[in-house]
């Protein structure tokens, strides 16, 4: 690709999700045509490993992350942590994820912490960054990260205070921005999108979830990423090429991707 041409990395995209079963090839082709060069596909459970692996095998721009999501603790079992380690050994991912903590939903928090802490230790063991799901639990996650120590990662769909953002950045994390900040009433996110250093930001869609304002209640897709980048550029008063190059560089450095 011409280095002068903006291209993008979607650092969080569930292209393996059932919502894409009828048109996954077309969705991927549209993303590539839009300039989305690479998509990171996080697993959410042990049973999801096969779908993520198949997606990454079919589409050359897709890279796997292996993890056990906190909202799926009803299906996780302790032995799945052994399976996670085996999956990492069999097919090294770009990250461990999607993992984390969620106080927004009514799911046993002690069980969430059990799986989260265990997976942070696995990430440390394999020297991998983590993709963190976090809702109303930033301080708890920061506490665990300080204690365990991982090779950075992404605070996915970050929505916290400037102080929490700074704490993640100091621990080597990037902050993931996607469709949520494009909504005009997302005042906190839009302030963060402007005020945070650009070298701390990566872009994501979380497709098929968290649609941007122009999609409304519809299905999100990775091909929306360039327009998300354009919204970030407009808010910051810079050109979209600057956003594209900076956020792509940030993601490449984090995931240790070659040129």
C-alpha positions in Angstrom: 0.0 0.0 0.0 1.2 3.5 -0.8 2.6 4.9 2.5 0.9 8.2 1.7 -2.5 6.5 1.6 -4.3 6.5 5.0 -5.1 3.0 6.2 -6.6 1.8 9.4 -6.4 -1.0 12.0 -9.7 -2.0 13.7 -8.3 -3.1 17.0 -11.5 -4.7 18.2 -14.0 -6.4 15.8 -16.1 -9.5 16.3 -16.3 -10.4 12.6 -16.9 -14.0 13.7 -20.3 -13.1 15.3 -23.5 -14.6 14.1 -24.7 -11.2 13.0 -22.3 -11.5 10.0 -23.2 -15.1 9.0 -25.2 -14.1 5.9 -22.7 -11.6 4.4 -19.3 -11.9 6.2 -17.4 -12.0 2.9 -19.0 -8.8 1.8 -18.5 -7.1 5.1 -14.8 -7.9 5.0 -14.4 -6.9 1.4 -16.1 -3.5 2.2 -13.7 -3.0 5.1 -10.6 -3.7 2.9 -12.0 -1.4 0.2 -12.5 1.4 2.8 -8.9 1.1 3.8 -9.2 -1.0 6.9 -6.0 -3.0 6.5 -6.1 -5.1 9.6 -8.8 -6.4 12.0 -8.2 -7.8 15.4 -10.8 -10.5 16.3 -11.1 -11.2 20.0 -12.6 -14.4 21.3 -15.2 -14.3 24.1 -15.3 -17.9 25.3 -13.6 -21.3 24.9 -16.3 -22.3 22.5 -15.6 -19.2 20.4 -12.0 -20.1 19.7 -12.9 -22.2 16.6 -15.0 -19.4 15.0 -12.3 -16.8 15.6 -9.7 -19.2 14.2 -11.8 -19.9 11.1 -12.4 -16.2 10.5 -8.7 -15.4 10.7 -7.9 -18.3 8.4 -10.4 -17.2 5.8 -9.5 -13.5 5.8 -5.8 -12.6 5.7 -6.2 -9.2 7.3 -7.7 -10.7 10.5 -5.6 -11.5 13.5 -6.8 -13.4 16.6 -6.9 -12.6 20.3 -7.8 -15.4 22.7 -9.7 -14.8 25.9 -12.7 -15.4 28.2 -15.0 -12.4 28.3 -16.5 -11.4 31.7 -20.1 -11.4 30.4 -19.8 -15.1 29.6 -18.9 -16.3 33.0 -22.0 -18.5 32.9 -20.2 -20.8 30.4 -16.6 -20.4 31.6 -15.1 -23.2 33.6 -11.7 -23.3 35.4 -10.4 -25.8 32.9 -11.0 -23.3 30.1 -8.0 -21.5 31.4 -5.9 -24.5 30.6 -7.5 -24.5 27.1 -6.7 -20.8 26.7 -3.1 -21.5 27.5 -3.0 -24.4 25.0 -4.7 -22.2 22.3 -2.0 -19.5 22.8 0.7 -22.1 22.4 -1.0 -23.5 19.3 -1.7 -20.2 17.6 0.1 -17.2 19.1 -2.4 -14.3 19.1 -1.7 -10.6 19.0 -3.2 -10.2 22.5 -5.1 -12.0 25.3 -8.7 -10.8 25.1 -11.4 -10.0 25.4 -11.0 -10.1 29.1 -11.9 -7.8 32.0 -14.5 -6.8 34.5 -18.1 -5.5 34.3 -20.0 -3.9 37.2 -22.8 -2.7 34.9 -24.3 -6.2 34.6 -25.6 -8.4 37.4 -23.0 -11.1 37.1 -21.1 -12.6 40.0 -18.1 -10.2 40.5 -15.9 -12.6 42.4 -16.1 -15.1 39.5 -15.4 -12.3 37.0 -12.3 -11.4 39.0 -11.2 -15.0 39.2 -11.1 -15.3 35.4 -9.7 -11.8 34.9 -6.8 -12.2 37.3 -6.0 -15.7 35.9 -5.9 -14.3 32.4 -3.8 -11.3 33.3 -1.3 -13.8 34.7 -1.4 -15.8 31.5 -0.8 -12.6 29.5 2.2 -11.9 31.7 3.5 -15.4 31.3 3.3 -15.2 27.5 4.4 -11.6 27.2 1.2 -10.5 25.4 -0.8 -7.3 25.7 -4.5 -7.6 26.8 -7.8 -6.3 25.4 -9.7 -5.1 28.3 -13.5 -5.0 28.6 -14.3 -2.6 31.5 -17.5 -1.1 32.6 -17.6 0.8 35.9 -14.6 -1.1 37.1 -11.6 0.9 35.9 -10.1 1.3 39.3 -10.4 -2.4 40.1 -8.7 -3.3 36.8 -5.9 -0.7 37.4 -5.3 -2.3 40.8 -4.9 -5.7 39.3 -2.7 -4.4 36.5 -0.4 -2.7 38.9 0.0 -5.9 40.9 0.4 -8.4 38.1 2.1 -6.3 35.4 1.4 -7.1 31.7 2.8 -5.8 28.5 0.3 -3.0 28.1 -2.8 -3.4 26.0 -6.0 -1.6 25.1 -8.7 -0.3 27.4 -11.4 -1.2 25.0 -14.3 1.3 24.6 -12.8 3.4 27.3 -15.2 5.5 29.2 -13.6 6.9 32.4 -12.1 10.0 34.0 -9.0 11.8 32.7 -7.2 10.5 35.8 -8.1 6.9 35.0 -7.1 7.4 31.4 -3.7 8.8 32.5 -3.3 5.8 34.9 -3.9 3.3 32.0 -1.5 5.2 29.8 1.2 5.1 32.4 0.9 1.3 32.5 1.6 1.1 28.8 -2.0 1.0 27.6 -3.8 2.6 24.6 -7.4 3.7 24.9 -9.8 2.4 22.3 -12.2 4.8 20.7 -15.1 3.8 18.4 -18.7 4.6 17.6 -19.6 5.8 21.1 -17.8 9.1 20.9 -19.5 10.0 17.6 -22.8 10.6 19.4 -23.2 14.4 20.1 -24.3 13.8 23.7 -21.3 11.7 24.6 -19.7 14.7 26.2 -17.2 13.0 28.4 -15.9 10.7 25.6 -15.7 13.7 23.1 -13.7 15.7 25.6 -11.3 12.7 26.1 -11.1 12.3 22.3 -9.8 15.8 22.0 -7.7 16.1 25.2 -5.8 12.8 25.2 -2.5 12.6 23.5 -2.9 11.1 20.0 -0.2 8.5 20.7 -2.5 7.0 23.4 -5.4 6.4 21.1 -6.3 3.4 18.9 -9.4 3.0 16.8 -12.0 0.2 17.0 -15.5 -0.6 15.9 -16.5 -3.5 18.3 -18.6 -4.6 15.3 -21.4 -5.6 15.3 -21.9 -3.6 18.5 -21.5 0.1 19.5 -22.7 1.6 16.2 -21.7 5.2 15.4 -24.3 7.9 15.2 -24.9 7.6 11.4 -25.6 3.8 11.8 -28.1 4.5 14.6 -29.5 1.3 16.0 -28.3 -0.8 13.0 -25.5 -3.3 12.8 -22.0 -1.8 13.1 -19.3 -3.0 10.6 -15.5 -2.6 10.3 -15.9 -0.5 7.2 -17.2 2.3 9.3 -13.8 2.9 10.9 -12.5 5.5 8.4 -15.6 7.7 9.1 -15.0 7.2 12.9 -11.4 8.4 12.2 -12.8 11.4 10.3 -15.0 12.3 13.3 -12.0 12.1 15.6 -10.0 14.3 13.2 -12.8 16.9 13.0 -13.1 17.1 16.8 -9.3 17.5 17.2 -9.0 20.0 14.3 -6.5 17.9 12.3 -6.7 16.0 9.1 -7.8 12.4 8.9 -4.5 11.2 7.4 -2.8 12.3 10.7 -5.3 10.3 12.7 -4.9 7.3 10.4 -1.1 7.2 10.5 -0.9 7.9 14.3 -3.5 5.4 15.4 -2.2 2.7 13.0 1.3 3.3 14.3 0.1 3.0 17.9 -1.6 -0.3 17.1 1.3 -1.7 15.2 3.7 -0.9 18.1 1.4 -2.3 20.7 0.8 -5.6 18.8 4.4 -5.8 17.5 3.2 -6.0 13.9 5.8 -5.7 11.1 5.5 -3.1 8.4 
